[in-house]
């Protein structure tokens, strides 16, 4: 991984730099801001637009190559690849929208959007892997903070779009093609592997708390900024000042290494105590023994099989149990894997369908400007990611409550949100969008630790990226094939004389009503699946968290 930087401050400098990279990695969330220009300038139908939304989600979630590269190359190489994808993909879109290059076929723009949003996978992988290694004792906290800033990125871009860029889609695409790669290049030096501290430090938890609070304040500020700028005509000077305040919030994590520079703390001599505190991170033989008790229905024959092995009749190694390190082919035959995959596919896929069609949903309800809706969804997504991990962590340690139960709760709320959407009332649209954003964020924040707890950490990157494929798969089925087709069909019925006119728009609650009713029914199935999964894996959590803290099985250490 290259040269390792020593010292206590470099990891925090890297975390502060990672915040900016994570914001740059949120390009997939702002598709509704420039999708109307793609439709009007290029003459696309709604179904073609939703297929571009599928490309948007495929690019964002296809991280297998990035994960493979992160384990073999330095972080700056992975960041450079992400910057190149951003420049190439969004550069082509800018050329098409500005008609600098005309006549580009649809498939070229589809691939360009895939490449552009795939920069997100490279950027997120680079900073997430690096910072998880720099803070090995706080991996969950670091993951929640960084994924939370990705959730806030849409609000940051929305503020930039409505304020500094004067709601210009072409200027937005140009800033994404040039500004974001420049930002990533500037952060390359600071996102680097550092010597991790393996001793518990109370000040470290205070630093994380400061970062979490500053991110929440940033989210509230962005929400207020977007609402005010959409209702009040602000002068250029005031807009610049408000945008500068947003930049200060983004710079807030940098206060930690600055504070460490001017207010140095004397190192504590904790040779013996640190060993005691680090002991829970070591493999626990008792936990491993407890996990051996968690057998599936055929486990009663283990003793007979071992005897047969001893007699030479059978030559077969023991299959991994829940909590052990699985190979991909071993996990693919487990019911728990597919229950979690389908549940995430339903929750994330249906949620991203709304995100991709948010501009058209708002227009159908009589709301021409989707910026407030996008900001509400983004802020809800941020709260879901940050809060979902924290709440599930609290209950899993105090009540040994399996994490997927929160997927059950949020998908039940999503059913209610989709029914509100189906009514087509503008009075409930904002509340439904915020509620859906929170539930959408929870799906990811619950899926990530659940995968590591059920199938181990050895191949966590592979399992995580395989699970993420449920997002674009859901977008393809629910958004590309379902929502786009039904929208165009309803628009054709409203304008029978313009059956094949690409600029035909649909207005009224009937545009998406059937889509939302179907999504509500699909989430009912997802709720049932998560309940089944929760019941199946509850014994696992009772063993893993019996002592109030997680102890990794011995097989996860290498």
N, C-alpha and C positions, 0 to 999 in steps of 0.2 A: 504493500500500500504506500510505499514511499517513505520519506523521512518523517519521523514522529516528533512532533513539537512537544517539548517539556514545559512544565510550569502549570500554575493553577488558573491563570488568566486566559490563555489561548482557547480553551474549550468554550468559555463564555463569549469571547470575540467571535468564534465560529458559530455559536448559536445565534448571536445578533445578526451576523451576515446571512445565516440560513433563513431568518425571518424574511429578508428581502427576496431571497431566491424562491421561497415558498409563495410569496405574493405573485412573483413572476410566473409561477407554475399554475396559476389559476385561470389560464386562458380558455380552458374548456367551459368555464362557467359563464362566460360573457357572450356566448353564441347568440342569445336573443338581441343583443345590442346591434349587431351588424347583419343579422339574418334578413331583416326587411329590405336592406339594400341589395343583398344577393337576389332576393325574389324580384324586386322592381327593376333593377338595372339589367340583370341577366335573363329576366323573363321566365323564371322557374315556377312550376306549380307547387302547391303545398306539399304534395307527396315527394317531389324532388327535394324540397327544402327539408323535409323530415329525414330523407335519406342522407342529406348532408349532416343533419344532426346525429345520425348513426355514425357517420365517419368521425364526427367530433368526439363521440364517446369511445369508439374503438381506439382512436389515437391516444386518448387520455389513459385508458386502462390496459393497453398492451405493454406491460412492463417486463416481460420475460427476458428480452434481450438486454434491457438496462440492468436488471438484477444480475444477470450473468456477467456483464461488464464490470459492475461495481465490486465484484469479488476478485477481479483480476487486474484492474487498472486503478490508477490514482484518482481521487475525487475530481481533480481539475479536468481530467480526460472525459469523465462522464458529464460534467457541466458543459464542457466544450461541445460535446455531441448534442446536448439539449439546446444550446444556443444556436447551433447550426440548423437544427430542425425548425426552430422558431423562425429564423431568418428566411429559410427556404420556403416553408409552408405558407406563412402569412404574407411573405413577399409576393408569392404567386397570386394569392387572393386580392392583395392590394392592386396588382397590375390588372386583374380582371374587373374589379369594381370601378376603378378609375378609367377603365376602357383604354388604358395605355397599350395593352395587348388585347385585341378583340378576337372573338371567334374561338376561344378555348373550349374544348368539349367538356361535357359534364363530368366525365370520369377523371379528367385531369384535375379539376377543382376538388373532386371527392378525395383523390389521393393527396393533394396539397393540404387539405384540411386535416387529413389523418396525420400527415407528417408534422404539421404545425402544432397540433394538440399533443402529439406524442412527445414533444419537448417536455411536457408536464411530467411524464413518466421518468425521463432521464433526470430532470432537476430534483424531483421529489426523492428518487432513489439515492442520488448523490448525497444530499444533505441529511436524509433520514438515517441511512446506514452509518455515515460518518459520525453524526451526533449521538446515535445510540451506542456506538463504540466509545465515544468520548465520555459518556455518562452511563456506565454499565449498571450502576445501582439505581438509576432512575429512568429506565427505558420506557416505562409506561407514561410517565409524566412528560418526558421529552417528545414521545410520539404524539401525545394529545395536544401539546402546544403547537408543534409544527403542522399537524394536520388541521388544527384549528385556524391557523393563519391562512392555509389554502382555502378554507371555507370563507374567510373574510375577503379573499382576493377579489371576488366579484363586486363587493361594495367599494373596494379601493378603485377598481377599474371604472365602476359606475360614476364615482365622484370625479375621477379624471375625465371621463367622457362628457358628463353634463357641465362640468366647470371649465377646465382648461381647454378642452377640445371642442367646446360649443356644440355638442351632440352631433359630431361629424363622424360617420362610420369610416370614411376614407382616412381621416386623421388617426382614428383608433387603430385601424389595421396597420398604418405606417408606423405608429409607435410600438406596436407589437412586433413588427418585423425588424425594427432597428433599435428601439429603446430597450426592450427586454434582453436581447442578446448582449447589448452593451453593459447592462446591469449585471448579468451573469459573469461576463468577463472581468468586471471590477471586483466581484466577490470570490473569484477563484482562489486567490492567495489566502484568504481567511478561512475558507471551508477546507480544513485539513485535519488529518488524524493527530490526536494529542495523547500524551501519557495520561491514562485515566487514573482517578483516585479511587482506591478500593476500600477506603475507610468512610464510615458514616460521618456526615458533617451537617450540623443543624443550620449553619449559614447557607448551605446549598439549598435546603428546602425553602428558606426565606427568599433566596434569589429566584427560585422557580415560582413561588407565590407572587412575587413582584411582577414577573413576566406574565403570569396568568391574569392578574388584575389589570395590567396595562393593556393586554389584548382585549379584555372585556370592555374597558373604557374606549378603546379604539372602535370596537364594534358599535357601541352606543353613539359615539360621535359621528361615525359614518352614516348611521341610520338617520340621525337628526340632520346632518348636512345634506343628504339626498332629498329628504322631505322638504326642507327649507328652500333649497335651490330649485325645486320643482313648483313651488307656490309663490316664491318671491323673486323678483328680478334683481339679481345681485350685480353690483358693479365689478369691473375687472379687478380693482384693487382689493375689494372685500373677498372676492373669489380666490385671489392669490394668497391672502392672509389665511383663509380657512384651509386652503390646500397645504399651506406651510405647517399649520397645526397638525394636520394628518401625518405629514412627514415626521414631525417631532414624536408623535405616538409610535410610529414605526421605528424610530431610533431609540425608543425607551430601553430595550434590552441592552443597548450599549452602555447604559449607566452602570451596569454591574461590573464589567471589567474596569471602567473608569474609577468606580468606588474602590475596587480592590487595589488600584494603583496608588491612590492618595491615602487610603486608610488600610494599611497593611496589617494583617493579623499574624501574631507569632505562631509558628507551627506547634501543634500539640504533640507531646510524646505519648503516643497511644499504641505502642508496639504490642502490648498484651491485650489491651481493650479492643483494639481494632481487629485482632484475630478473633476475639469473642463475637464482635459485631458482624464480622464477615462470615462467621460459621454458618448462619442460615442459608447463605448462598451456595455452600458446599452441598454436594450430593447427600441426601438424607437416606440412610439405609432403611429407617423406619417407614419413610414415605414410599420407598420402592417396594417394601414388603406389603404395605397397605394396598399399593396399586396392583400387586399380584393377586389380591383378593377380588379385584374387579374383573370378573370373567364374563364372557358372553355365554349363551346357553350351552355351548359345546365344551365349556371349560372343565366340566366334571370329568372329562376323559383325559385330562392332562397327565394325571398320575399313571394311568394305563399306557399312555403314549411314551412317557419317560421310561417306564419299565420295558416297553417294546424296543426303545432305542438302545437301552442297556443290553438287551438280548440280541441286538443286531438285526431285528426284524424291520425296523424303521430307521431311516436316516434322514431326518427332517428337523430343521431348527425351529424353535418356538416362535410363533407369530407374535408380532408386537401387540400390546394391549393399549387401551386408551391411556394417554399420558406418556407413552413411550415415543421414541423417534420412529416415524413411519417413512418408508419410501413411497413415492407417488403411486406406484402400481399397487402397493398394499392398501393405501388409503382409498383408492378408487373402488374397491370392493366392499367398503364399509358403508352401512346405512347412514351413520352419523355424518359422513362427508357429504352425501347427496342431500340429506335433509337440510344441512346448513347452506349448501350451494343453492338449492332451489329457493329456500327462504330469502337468502340475500338477493338472488336473481329477481324475485318478486318485489321485494321492498325497494331495492335500489333501481331496478329497471322501470318500475311504474313511476317512481319519483322523478327520474331523469326524463321521462316522457313529458311530464308537466314542465320541467325546466326548458326543454328544447322547444316547446310550443307556447312558452309563456307570452310572447309578443302577440301571437294570434289568439290566445285565450283572452288576453286583456282586450284586444280589439273586438272580439266577438261580444264581450260584455260592455262595450262602449268606452273602453279605456285605451286611448291612442298611444300614450307614452308608457312603455313597460318598465321604466327605470326604477320606480318605487317598488313594483312587484319583484323585480330582480334583486333589489337591495334587501327586501324583507326575506326572500328565500335564502339569500346569502347569509344574512345574520342568523336566521334560524338554523341553517346548515352548520354554521360556526358553533352555535350554542349546543346543538345536538352532538357534534364531535367532541367538544370540550367537556360538556356535562355528562354525556353518555358514558364516557370512560370513567369519570370520577364517581358517578352514582353507582355504576355496576361494580366498581372496585370496592366501594364502601360496603355494599350489601353482600358481596362475595366473601369478604373477610369477616363480617359480623354475623351474617346469617347463612353463609355457604350457599347463597342463592345463585343458581346457574345464570350466566350472562344472557343466554338467548331469551330469557323471560322478558327482557326489555325489548327485544325484537317483537315479541308477542304484543306487548302493550302499545308500542308505537304503530304497528300495523293495524291494530284495532282503531287507533286514532286516524290513521290514513284512510280507513274505510269511511269514517265520518267526513273527512275533508273532501273525498271524492264525491260523496253524495251532495255536499254543499256546492261543489263545482258544477255538478249536474244540474242544479237549480238555475245556474247562470245569473245569479244576482250579484251586482257589483258591490252591494253592501257587505256581502260575506266573502268577497274575493280576496281582500287583503288579509283577513284573519286566516282564511283557509291556506293561503300561500305561506304565511309565516309558520303555521302549524305543520304544514307538509315539509317545509325546509328543516324544521327541528327533527321530525321523524326520519327524514332522508339522511341526515347527519348521523343519527344514532345507529343506523344499519351498519355503517363502516366502522364506527368506534367499537361496536360490539363484536363484529366479525373478526377483527384483527387479533385480539387476545384469545378469543375462543379457539381459533385455529391453532395457536401455539400451545394451548392447554390440552387439546385433544390429540394432536398429532406431533407434538414436540417441536423443538427449535432447530434441529439439525438442518432440515429442509424447509424452514419457515418461509423463506423468500419465494420458493417455488409454489408452495400451497397458497400463500397470500395472493400471488399474481394469478394463479388459476382461479381462485375465488372471485377476483376482480373482473374476470371475463363475464361474470353474470351481469355486470352493468351494461356493457355494450350489447350483449345478447338480448337483454330486456329492452334496450332502446330500439334495437332492430325490429323486434316482434311487436312491441306495444306502440312505439312511436312511428317507425318507418312503415310497417305494414298495416297497423290498425288505425292510429290517429290520422295519419296523412290521407289514407284512402277514404275514411269516413268524412273527413273535412272536405276533400275535393268533391265527393259525391253530394254532400249537402249544398256546397257552393254552386254546383252545376244545377241543382234543383231550384235554387234561388234565382239563378241567372240562366235560364234555358237557352237563350240566344247566344251565350258565350260558353258553350260546353267545353271547348278546348282552349279557352283564353287563359293564359298563364297568370295574368294579373287579377283574376277574379278572386274576390275575398268573400268570406262567409261572416254573417252577422247574426247574433241572437244565440240563445242557450242551446238550440238544436245542433250547433256546429260540433260540439264536443260531448253532448249529453250521453250518447250511446257509448262513447269511449270511456267516460268516467264511470258509468254503470258497470262496464266490463272490468275496469281496473278495481272497482270496489269488490266485485266478486272474486277476482284473482287474489286480492289481499285477504279475503276471508279464507281462501285456501292456504295462504302463507301463514296466517294466524294459527290455523290447525296444525300445520307442519312444525312451527316453532314450539307449540305446546308439547307435541310428541317428542321433539328433540330435547326439550327441557326435562321431561320425565325420564328419558333414557339416560341422560348424562348427569343427573343429580348425584348419584353415588360417586361419580368421579370428583365432583367439587367437594363432597363431604370428606373425601380422603385427602385431596390436595390442600384444602384449607382448614383441616381439622384443628390446627394449632393457631389459627387466626392470621397466618401469613403463608405465602406460597413457598413451597420447597420443591425444587426441580428434581425429577428423578435422575438417577445417576447416568442414564443413557443419553441425556441431553448435553453432557459435558464432554469436550474433546480436548 
